[in-house]
Amino acid sequence: MRAGRLRHRVELQARAGTVNALNEPLDEWTTVATLSAAIEPLSGREFIAAQQVQADMSHRVTVRHFAGITPKHRLRWTDPATDVARVFDIRAVIDRDEKHREMQLMCTERV
């Protein structure tokens, strides 16, 4: 894998698993690792659900092999040009060629 392709710095995040005073789960995430990645948009669509326009965007994120990545994780990337954070939910983890060198993460961007 050519390192020049991995020009994005993404945070691999896992759910924190904390609860509030009423023992309700909180939606908090902690950063597990910072990875170099290539983010490629694959497709996008808009649809109407519950009388609201919903957007869905699919991306392929390529990273070096990192043991333990599962669809329970998510990726967070801050665009350096606009300083806007983008969040990607991991839908599938593919170990390319089963050689533990490169992983493709099929993701959906939260909009």
C-alpha positions as CSV (number, residue, x, y, z in Angstrom):
1,M,0.0,0.0,0.0
2,R,1.3,3.4,-0.9
3,A,1.4,5.7,2.1
4,G,0.6,8.8,-0.1
5,R,-2.9,7.6,-0.6
6,L,-3.6,7.7,3.2
7,R,-3.8,11.5,3.4
8,H,-6.6,11.8,6.0
9,R,-6.1,11.5,9.7
10,V,-9.2,9.9,11.3
11,E,-10.1,9.0,14.8
12,L,-11.3,5.5,15.5
13,Q,-13.9,5.8,18.2
14,A,-15.7,3.4,20.5
15,R,-18.8,3.9,22.6
16,A,-17.8,5.0,26.2
17,G,-20.4,2.9,27.9
18,T,-21.1,5.5,30.6
19,V,-24.5,6.1,32.3
20,N,-26.1,9.2,33.9
21,A,-27.5,9.5,37.5
22,L,-30.7,7.8,36.3
23,N,-28.7,4.8,35.0
24,E,-29.6,5.8,31.4
25,P,-26.9,5.2,28.8
26,L,-25.1,8.3,27.4
27,D,-24.2,8.6,23.8
28,E,-20.5,9.4,24.4
29,W,-17.6,8.2,22.3
30,T,-13.9,7.9,23.2
31,T,-11.0,7.9,20.7
32,V,-9.3,4.5,20.5
33,A,-6.6,5.4,17.9
34,T,-5.7,7.9,15.3
35,L,-5.2,6.3,11.9
36,S,-4.0,7.5,8.4
37,A,-6.8,6.8,5.9
38,A,-8.0,7.3,2.4
39,I,-11.7,8.4,2.2
40,E,-13.5,7.7,-1.0
41,P,-17.2,8.6,-1.6
42,L,-19.0,5.8,-3.4
43,S,-22.6,6.9,-3.6
44,G,-25.2,9.2,-2.2
45,R,-29.0,9.4,-2.2
46,E,-31.8,11.4,-0.6
47,F,-35.1,10.0,0.3
48,I,-38.2,11.1,2.2
49,A,-39.0,9.3,5.5
50,A,-41.4,10.5,8.1
51,Q,-42.1,13.6,6.0
52,Q,-38.4,14.7,6.2
53,V,-35.7,14.6,3.6
54,Q,-33.1,12.1,4.7
55,A,-29.6,12.0,3.2
56,D,-27.5,8.8,3.0
57,M,-23.8,8.8,1.8
58,S,-21.6,5.7,1.4
59,H,-17.9,5.8,1.7
60,R,-15.0,3.4,1.5
61,V,-12.3,4.2,4.0
62,T,-9.0,2.4,3.5
63,V,-6.6,2.1,6.5
64,R,-3.6,0.0,7.4
65,H,-4.5,-3.2,9.2
66,F,-5.6,-2.4,12.8
67,A,-6.7,-5.4,14.9
68,G,-10.1,-5.2,16.6
69,I,-12.0,-2.8,14.3
70,T,-15.7,-3.8,14.2
71,P,-18.9,-2.2,13.0
72,K,-19.5,-1.2,16.7
73,H,-16.8,1.5,16.1
74,R,-17.1,4.7,14.2
75,L,-14.7,7.1,12.4
76,R,-14.4,10.9,13.0
77,W,-12.6,13.1,10.6
78,T,-12.2,16.9,10.8
79,D,-11.7,18.5,7.4
80,P,-8.7,20.8,7.8
81,A,-9.9,23.2,5.1
82,T,-13.3,24.0,6.8
83,D,-12.7,22.7,10.3
84,V,-15.9,20.7,10.1
85,A,-16.1,17.3,11.8
86,R,-17.6,14.4,9.9
87,V,-18.7,11.1,11.4
88,F,-18.7,7.8,9.6
89,D,-20.6,4.7,11.0
90,I,-18.7,1.5,10.1
91,R,-21.1,-1.0,8.3
92,A,-18.5,-3.6,7.2
93,V,-14.8,-4.4,7.8
94,I,-13.0,-6.1,4.9
95,D,-9.4,-7.4,5.4
96,R,-8.2,-7.1,1.8
97,D,-6.6,-10.3,0.5
98,E,-6.7,-11.7,4.1
99,K,-3.0,-10.6,4.4
100,H,-3.5,-8.3,7.4
101,R,-1.9,-5.3,5.6
102,E,-4.9,-3.2,4.5
103,M,-8.5,-2.9,5.6
104,Q,-11.4,-1.4,3.8
105,L,-14.2,0.0,6.0
106,M,-17.5,0.4,4.3
107,C,-19.1,3.4,6.0
108,T,-22.2,5.5,6.1
109,E,-21.8,9.2,6.9
110,R,-24.0,10.7,9.5
111,V,-25.7,13.8,8.1
